[in-house]
Amino acid sequence: METSEKVALFSILVNVFLVIFKYVLAKISGSLALVADAVHSLSDVISSGAILIGIKISKRRSSSFPYGLYKVENLISLVVAFLILGAGFEIVKQTFSKGGVTYLRQIPIAIIGVCVTIIITYLFSRYEYKKGKQIGSPSIIADAQHIKTDMLSSLAILIGLFTESLGIGLDKFVALIIVLFIGKVALEILIDSIKVLLEASVDFATLDKVKSIALSEPRVAEIKNILGRSSGKYKFIELVIALKVHDLKTAHSISEQIEQKIKQQIPHVDHILIHYEPISKDVLIYTVPIDENQIDISDHFGDVPYFYFITLRKKDNRILEEKIISNPYAQEKKGRGIKVSEWLIKNGVDVVITRQRLEGRGPFYVLSDADIEIIPTQYKTIKEIKQALAKGSLEAE
């Protein structure tokens, strides 16, 4: 049995106890308000039972409902919202009723009993609300807020008992304040449920987190579109991204990695749909490992002192930019080649030209996974590389 089912079952047991306890108090004290409150708690038993049924049904999938019946929870929350409104009306009705708390007996026992019900409902509503937030269940959260109205109605009865014993009738004013609060709670649940049922977007904080997770992948060039909707406690995300890769297998692998990261970092994501498309680049960035003299091409890779970067326009092989950057990992003792490869990816490199054969080594797999072309060369100087690029003989595919 899942946590949501256990909490819903616990809620039913608590409400059954409250129904019996309030009815016994009503018989002892002769309070019609307590009788009405017992009936109110009975409606809580019905709503908690409906929530448990909703949680059970929401997990089912079929050919007619391939995405599941998660919205059943939101539908149940909508019903609970109307029950809360009904509870508010009931409080008004019992407070303004002439038979409310008149001709009472055993008032001290009734006061103690009502205090016990207030403590029970307060503690359980806090517990249920906390659990609902933890598991992201809208119906459990709604039920916790509904149960809180029991505490408020009991509080209204308690004040009525006190004021009645003192001959001061303040219960009507207290009832109006409580009903306003109950109406606010019901309205919040109502709006949240309707938003989900009408396919409203998930909150902006969640979408921003999805965006930051996707952009943390260096091969993602752009987020073209991002959509999200809720269904019950679950979220459905859709992404359209531009990738700095041209190989479809690599693009699919990247999308799977992004999907896994999103599900790990954002709770209750049921389904992610990622559309990916390669970007068409007008310019390519080449890089070459070079020696200390900044002229000769090095026979090494991970421990070279510098890398020469050259930006080339594809249509006419014109050099747009040249720069030499120090290798930040040249002095590393372990994993230099892999760290350098990751650094080159972050710098937007498209092609690596090297005299050292990288096949079968860590840097080769890192660069290949990023769809970076590796071109072996026998040229010895930067000048020779520039001349070959100008002729188009080193042009990347």
C-alpha positions as CSV (number, residue, x, y, z in Angstrom):
1,M,0.0,0.0,0.0
2,E,1.4,3.4,-1.0
3,T,1.8,6.3,1.4
4,S,-1.2,8.2,-0.1
5,E,-3.4,5.2,0.4
6,K,-2.2,4.7,4.0
7,V,-2.9,8.4,4.8
8,A,-6.4,8.2,3.2
9,L,-7.2,5.1,5.2
10,F,-5.9,6.8,8.4
11,S,-8.1,9.8,7.6
12,I,-11.2,7.5,7.4
13,L,-10.4,6.0,10.8
14,V,-9.9,9.4,12.5
15,N,-13.1,10.7,11.1
16,V,-15.1,7.6,12.1
17,F,-13.8,8.1,15.7
18,L,-14.7,11.9,15.6
19,V,-18.3,11.0,14.4
20,I,-18.8,8.6,17.3
21,F,-17.2,10.9,19.8
22,K,-19.1,14.0,18.8
23,Y,-22.4,12.1,18.8
24,V,-21.8,10.8,22.3
25,L,-21.0,14.4,23.4
26,A,-24.2,15.6,21.8
27,K,-26.3,13.0,23.7
28,I,-24.6,13.9,27.0
29,S,-24.9,17.7,26.6
30,G,-28.1,17.9,24.5
31,S,-26.3,20.2,22.0
32,L,-27.9,20.4,18.6
33,A,-24.7,22.0,17.3
34,L,-22.7,18.9,18.2
35,V,-25.2,16.7,16.5
36,A,-24.8,18.8,13.3
37,D,-21.0,18.7,13.8
38,A,-21.1,14.9,14.0
39,V,-23.1,14.9,10.7
40,H,-20.4,17.2,9.3
41,S,-17.7,14.7,10.3
42,L,-19.7,11.9,8.7
43,S,-19.4,13.9,5.4
44,D,-15.6,13.8,6.0
45,V,-15.7,10.0,6.2
46,I,-17.5,10.0,2.9
47,S,-15.0,12.4,1.3
48,S,-12.0,10.5,2.7
49,G,-13.4,7.3,1.3
50,A,-13.9,9.0,-2.1
51,I,-10.3,10.2,-2.0
52,L,-9.0,6.6,-1.3
53,I,-11.1,5.3,-4.2
54,G,-9.7,8.2,-6.4
55,I,-6.1,7.4,-5.5
56,K,-6.7,3.7,-6.4
57,I,-8.4,4.5,-9.7
58,S,-5.9,7.2,-10.7
59,K,-3.0,4.7,-11.1
60,R,-4.9,2.6,-13.7
61,R,-4.0,2.8,-17.4
62,S,-6.0,1.5,-20.3
63,S,-6.1,1.8,-24.1
64,S,-8.7,4.5,-23.6
65,F,-6.6,6.3,-21.0
66,P,-2.9,5.6,-21.9
67,Y,-1.7,8.5,-19.8
68,G,-3.5,7.1,-16.7
69,L,-6.4,8.5,-14.7
70,Y,-4.3,10.8,-12.6
71,K,-6.8,13.7,-12.9
72,V,-9.3,11.6,-10.9
73,E,-7.4,13.0,-7.8
74,N,-8.1,16.6,-9.0
75,L,-11.7,15.7,-9.7
76,I,-12.0,14.4,-6.1
77,S,-10.3,17.6,-4.9
78,L,-13.0,19.5,-6.7
79,V,-15.7,17.6,-5.0
80,V,-13.9,18.1,-1.6
81,A,-13.9,21.9,-2.3
82,F,-17.7,21.9,-2.6
83,L,-17.9,19.8,0.6
84,I,-15.9,22.5,2.4
85,L,-18.3,25.1,1.1
86,G,-21.1,22.9,2.4
87,A,-19.4,22.7,5.7
88,G,-19.3,26.5,5.8
89,F,-23.0,26.8,5.1
90,E,-23.6,24.2,7.8
91,I,-21.7,26.2,10.4
92,V,-23.7,29.3,9.5
93,K,-26.9,27.3,9.7
94,Q,-26.1,25.7,13.1
95,T,-24.8,29.0,14.6
96,F,-27.9,31.0,13.6
97,S,-30.3,28.3,14.4
98,K,-32.5,29.0,17.4
99,G,-32.0,25.5,18.7
100,G,-28.2,25.7,18.5
101,V,-26.7,25.6,22.0
102,T,-29.7,26.4,24.2
103,Y,-30.9,24.5,27.3
104,L,-27.6,22.7,27.6
105,R,-26.5,20.3,30.3
106,Q,-23.1,19.0,31.4
107,I,-21.4,22.0,29.8
108,P,-18.0,21.4,31.4
109,I,-17.9,17.8,29.9
110,A,-19.0,19.2,26.6
111,I,-16.3,21.9,26.6
112,I,-13.6,19.3,27.5
113,G,-14.8,16.9,24.8
114,V,-14.9,19.7,22.2
115,C,-11.3,20.7,23.2
116,V,-10.2,17.0,22.6
117,T,-11.8,17.1,19.1
118,I,-10.0,20.4,18.3
119,I,-6.6,18.9,19.3
120,I,-7.2,15.7,17.3
121,T,-8.3,17.5,14.2
122,Y,-5.5,20.1,14.4
123,L,-2.7,17.4,14.8
124,F,-4.1,15.2,12.1
125,S,-4.7,18.0,9.6
126,R,-1.0,19.1,10.1
127,Y,0.2,15.5,9.7
128,E,-2.0,14.9,6.6
129,Y,-1.1,18.2,5.0
130,K,2.7,17.5,5.5
131,K,2.3,14.0,4.0
132,G,0.3,15.4,1.1
133,K,3.0,17.9,0.3
134,Q,5.7,15.3,0.5
135,I,4.0,12.9,-1.9
136,G,2.5,15.7,-4.0
137,S,-1.1,14.5,-3.7
138,P,-3.7,17.2,-4.3
139,S,-6.5,15.1,-2.9
140,I,-4.6,14.4,0.3
141,I,-3.8,18.1,0.7
142,A,-7.4,19.0,0.0
143,D,-8.6,16.5,2.6
144,A,-6.2,18.0,5.2
145,Q,-7.6,21.5,4.5
146,H,-11.1,20.0,4.7
147,I,-10.4,18.4,8.1
148,K,-9.1,21.7,9.3
149,T,-12.6,23.1,8.9
150,D,-13.7,20.6,11.4
151,M,-11.4,22.2,13.9
152,L,-12.8,25.6,13.1
153,S,-16.4,24.4,13.4
154,S,-15.5,22.8,16.8
155,L,-13.9,26.1,17.8
156,A,-17.1,27.9,16.9
157,I,-19.1,25.5,19.0
158,L,-16.6,25.9,21.9
159,I,-16.9,29.7,21.9
160,G,-20.7,29.3,21.7
161,L,-20.6,27.0,24.8
162,F,-18.5,29.5,26.7
163,T,-20.5,32.6,25.7
164,E,-23.8,30.7,26.3
165,S,-22.7,29.8,29.8
166,L,-21.8,33.5,30.4
167,G,-24.9,34.8,28.8
168,I,-23.0,36.6,26.0
169,G,-23.9,35.7,22.4
170,L,-20.8,36.2,20.3
171,D,-21.0,32.9,18.4
172,K,-22.7,34.6,15.4
173,F,-19.8,36.9,14.8
174,V,-17.2,34.1,15.3
175,A,-19.2,32.0,12.8
176,L,-19.0,34.7,10.1
177,I,-15.2,35.0,10.5
178,I,-14.8,31.2,10.4
179,V,-17.0,30.9,7.3
180,L,-14.9,33.5,5.5
181,F,-11.8,31.5,6.2
182,I,-13.5,28.3,5.1
183,G,-14.6,30.0,1.9
184,K,-11.0,31.1,1.2
185,V,-9.7,27.5,1.6
186,A,-12.4,26.1,-0.6
187,L,-11.8,28.7,-3.3
188,E,-8.1,27.9,-3.3
189,I,-8.7,24.1,-3.8
190,L,-11.4,24.9,-6.4
191,I,-9.1,27.1,-8.4
192,D,-6.1,24.6,-8.2
193,S,-8.3,21.7,-9.3
194,I,-9.9,23.6,-12.2
195,K,-6.5,24.8,-13.4
196,V,-5.3,21.2,-13.7
197,L,-8.5,19.9,-15.2
198,L,-8.3,22.6,-17.8
199,E,-4.7,21.8,-18.7
200,A,-3.1,24.9,-17.1
201,S,0.7,25.1,-17.1
202,V,2.8,23.8,-14.2
203,D,4.3,26.6,-12.1
204,F,7.0,28.8,-13.5
205,A,9.6,27.6,-10.9
206,T,9.3,24.0,-12.2
207,L,9.6,25.2,-15.8
208,D,12.7,27.3,-15.0
209,K,14.3,24.3,-13.2
210,V,13.6,22.1,-16.3
211,K,15.2,24.8,-18.5
212,S,18.3,25.0,-16.3
213,I,18.7,21.2,-16.2
214,A,18.5,21.1,-20.0
215,L,20.9,24.0,-20.5
216,S,23.4,22.4,-18.1
217,E,24.1,19.9,-21.0
218,P,26.8,21.6,-23.0
219,R,25.6,20.2,-26.3
220,V,22.2,21.9,-25.9
221,A,22.4,25.1,-28.0
222,E,19.0,26.5,-27.4
223,I,15.6,25.8,-25.7
224,K,13.1,26.6,-28.4
225,N,10.0,25.7,-26.4
226,I,9.1,24.3,-23.1
227,L,5.6,23.2,-21.9
228,G,4.3,21.5,-18.8
229,R,1.0,20.4,-17.3
230,S,-0.1,18.6,-14.2
231,S,-2.3,15.6,-13.9
232,G,-3.1,14.7,-10.3
233,K,0.2,14.8,-8.4
234,Y,2.2,14.1,-11.6
235,K,3.8,16.4,-14.2
236,F,4.1,16.0,-17.9
237,I,6.9,18.0,-19.6
238,E,7.5,18.7,-23.3
239,L,10.7,20.2,-24.6
240,V,11.9,21.4,-28.0
241,I,15.7,21.8,-28.0
242,A,18.4,22.6,-30.6
243,L,21.5,20.4,-30.3
244,K,25.1,21.0,-31.3
245,V,25.2,17.5,-32.9
246,H,24.4,16.1,-36.3
247,D,24.2,12.4,-35.5
248,L,20.7,11.2,-34.6
249,K,22.0,8.4,-32.3
250,T,24.0,10.9,-30.3
251,A,21.0,13.3,-30.2
252,H,18.8,10.5,-28.9
253,S,21.4,9.7,-26.2
254,I,21.5,13.3,-25.1
255,S,17.7,13.6,-24.8
256,E,17.7,10.4,-22.7
257,Q,20.3,11.9,-20.4
258,I,18.3,15.1,-20.0
259,E,15.1,13.2,-19.3
260,Q,16.9,11.1,-16.6
261,K,18.3,14.3,-14.9
262,I,14.9,16.0,-14.9
263,K,13.2,13.0,-13.3
264,Q,16.0,12.7,-10.7
265,Q,15.8,16.4,-9.7
266,I,12.1,17.2,-10.0
267,P,9.7,14.9,-8.1
268,H,6.6,13.3,-9.7
269,V,7.5,13.8,-13.3
270,D,5.6,11.0,-15.1
271,H,6.4,11.7,-18.7
272,I,8.8,13.8,-20.7
273,L,8.7,14.3,-24.4
274,I,11.8,15.8,-26.0
275,H,11.9,17.0,-29.6
276,Y,15.4,17.6,-30.7
277,E,16.8,19.1,-33.9
278,P,20.4,19.7,-35.0
279,I,21.5,23.3,-35.6
280,S,22.9,24.3,-38.9
281,K,26.1,26.1,-38.2
282,D,27.5,28.8,-40.5
283,V,30.9,28.7,-38.8
284,L,33.0,26.0,-37.3
285,I,35.5,26.1,-34.5
286,Y,38.7,24.1,-34.9
287,T,41.2,23.5,-32.2
288,V,44.8,22.2,-32.3
289,P,47.1,21.2,-29.4
290,I,50.3,23.2,-29.7
291,D,53.8,23.3,-28.0
292,E,55.3,25.9,-25.8
293,N,56.6,27.9,-28.8
294,Q,53.0,28.4,-29.9
295,I,53.9,27.4,-33.5
296,D,54.4,23.7,-33.6
297,I,51.6,21.1,-33.3
298,S,52.2,18.9,-30.3
299,D,52.4,15.2,-30.4
300,H,50.5,15.1,-27.1
301,F,46.9,16.0,-26.1
302,G,46.0,16.2,-22.4
303,D,49.2,17.7,-21.1
304,V,49.9,20.2,-23.9
305,P,50.6,23.8,-22.6
306,Y,48.3,25.5,-25.2
307,F,45.4,25.0,-27.6
308,Y,45.1,27.0,-30.8
309,F,41.5,27.9,-31.7
310,I,40.5,29.0,-35.2
311,T,36.9,30.0,-36.2
312,L,36.2,29.3,-39.9
313,R,33.2,30.4,-42.0
314,K,32.0,27.4,-43.9
315,K,30.8,29.0,-47.2
316,D,34.1,30.5,-48.2
317,N,36.6,29.0,-45.7
318,R,37.4,32.5,-44.4
319,I,39.1,32.7,-41.0
320,L,37.1,34.9,-38.7
321,E,39.0,34.5,-35.4
322,E,42.2,33.1,-34.1
323,K,43.3,32.7,-30.5
324,I,45.7,30.7,-28.3
325,I,44.4,29.6,-24.8
326,S,46.4,28.0,-22.0
327,N,45.4,24.5,-21.2
328,P,43.9,24.7,-17.7
329,Y,44.5,21.0,-17.0
330,A,48.1,20.7,-18.2
331,Q,49.3,20.1,-14.7
332,E,46.6,17.6,-13.6
333,K,48.0,14.2,-12.6
334,K,44.9,12.1,-13.4
335,G,42.3,12.3,-16.1
336,R,43.8,15.2,-18.0
337,G,42.7,14.0,-21.4
338,I,39.0,13.7,-20.3
339,K,39.0,17.0,-18.5
340,V,40.5,18.8,-21.5
341,S,37.9,17.1,-23.7
342,E,35.1,18.4,-21.5
343,W,36.7,21.8,-21.5
344,L,36.8,21.9,-25.3
345,I,33.1,20.9,-25.5
346,K,32.2,23.8,-23.2
347,N,34.2,26.1,-25.5
348,G,32.0,25.1,-28.4
349,V,34.6,23.2,-30.4
350,D,33.4,21.4,-33.5
351,V,36.6,19.8,-34.8
352,V,39.8,18.6,-33.0
353,I,42.9,18.3,-35.1
354,T,45.6,16.3,-33.5
355,R,48.8,14.4,-34.4
356,Q,48.2,11.9,-31.5
357,R,45.8,9.0,-32.2
358,L,42.9,9.2,-29.7
359,E,41.0,6.1,-30.7
360,G,40.2,3.7,-27.9
361,R,41.1,6.3,-25.2
362,G,38.9,8.4,-22.8
363,P,39.1,11.7,-24.8
364,F,38.0,9.9,-28.0
365,Y,34.8,8.7,-26.4
366,V,34.0,12.0,-24.6
367,L,34.5,14.0,-27.9
368,S,32.7,11.5,-30.0
369,D,29.7,11.5,-27.6
370,A,29.6,15.3,-28.1
371,D,29.6,14.8,-31.9
372,I,32.9,16.5,-32.2
373,E,34.9,15.4,-35.2
374,I,38.5,14.2,-34.6
375,I,40.8,14.7,-37.6
376,P,44.3,13.1,-37.4
377,T,47.0,15.1,-39.2
378,Q,50.6,14.9,-40.2
379,Y,51.0,18.6,-40.4
380,K,53.6,20.0,-38.0
381,T,52.8,23.7,-37.7
382,I,49.8,26.1,-37.3
383,K,50.7,27.7,-40.6
384,E,50.2,24.5,-42.4
385,I,46.9,23.9,-40.7
386,K,45.7,27.4,-41.8
387,Q,46.7,26.8,-45.4
388,A,44.9,23.4,-45.5
389,L,41.8,24.9,-44.0
390,A,41.8,27.8,-46.6
391,K,41.9,25.2,-49.3
392,G,39.1,23.2,-47.7
393,S,41.1,20.0,-47.3
394,L,40.4,19.8,-43.6
395,E,36.7,20.7,-43.8
396,A,34.6,18.9,-41.3
397,E,31.7,16.8,-42.6
